[in-house]
């Protein structure tokens, strides 16, 4: 009958340390929890490190900044929203309302399903240049994608040629951004959540397919 060496057993337990993935996940979980009650600007690196059971230097091994933590949390929402117009070109000839409505709905629902992250992102955009630049990159992608869809509809004679497609696409996407932010933030006078998608879809279709003047 053999007996385990207590010292060896103890040493074996000490080596079962959290992996890098575990520590990164702990930081992200801490951030998500803190954001439920605090604005992003009021959360510090020390708060994130302490909540994850890490030192400040160890935190920086996994994330270069607290903004990077927020980006990691928001990234799944952006990826979901980014797929809003995937396949839209195939639906435009037969059902333009379906194509544009689907894109608007996916974009809104991506953030509406995670109101804490949506609020955090909105707050951070007003205070952090890095985040604004990052967001602008996606906005430009969506704007140019919309402009291409509008141009395609004009080329096939389904939509009238009015103002430049890029100007129209820019205005529509910026309108979506502002309206959705107001709704998600429960601003006074904002469009009700259950009406946002239909309201924006109506404006998009009227602007793209309606006559000028």
C-alpha positions, 0 to 999 in steps of 0.5 A: 500500500502506497501513501502519497507524499503530502509535499508532492500533493501540495506542490501539484495543487499549486501548479494548477493555476488559472490559464491565460484564457481563464485570466482573460475571461475573468477580466472580461467578466469583471468588466461586464459586471461592473458595467451593469452599475457604472459608466465605462469612464468611471471604471479603472484598470485597477477595478478590472484587475482587482475584480479578476484577482490579478495585479495591475501589471498582470492585467497589462499582460492580457490587455493594453488598456481598459478600452481594449477590454471594452472592444473585446466585449463589443466585438461580438455585437459588431460582428453580428451587426456587420452581417446585416446586409449579407445577401441583401443584393440577392433579395433586392430585385424581388423584395427590397423591403425585406432586404433593407428591413432585415439589415436594419433589424439585425443591426438594431437587435445586435445591440438591443439584446445587450443593452449594458454593452450598448450603453457602455459603447455609447458612453465610451464613444463620447470620451475616447478617440480610439473607440471613435476611430474604431467605430468610424471604420465600421460606419464607413464600411456600412455606408459604402455598402449601402451606397453600392446597394442604392447604386445597384437599384438605380442601375436596374431602374428600380430606384430614381437617381436623385441625390448622390448615392453616397450622400444618401447612404451616409445620411441614412446610416447616421440617422440610424445610429442616432435614432437607435442610440436614443431608443436604447438609452431611453431618451425622452421622446425617442422612438419606441423600441417596438417601432424603431425597425419599421420606422427606419425601414419606412424612411429608408424605402421612401428615401431610396425609392420615392421621387424627389421634390 
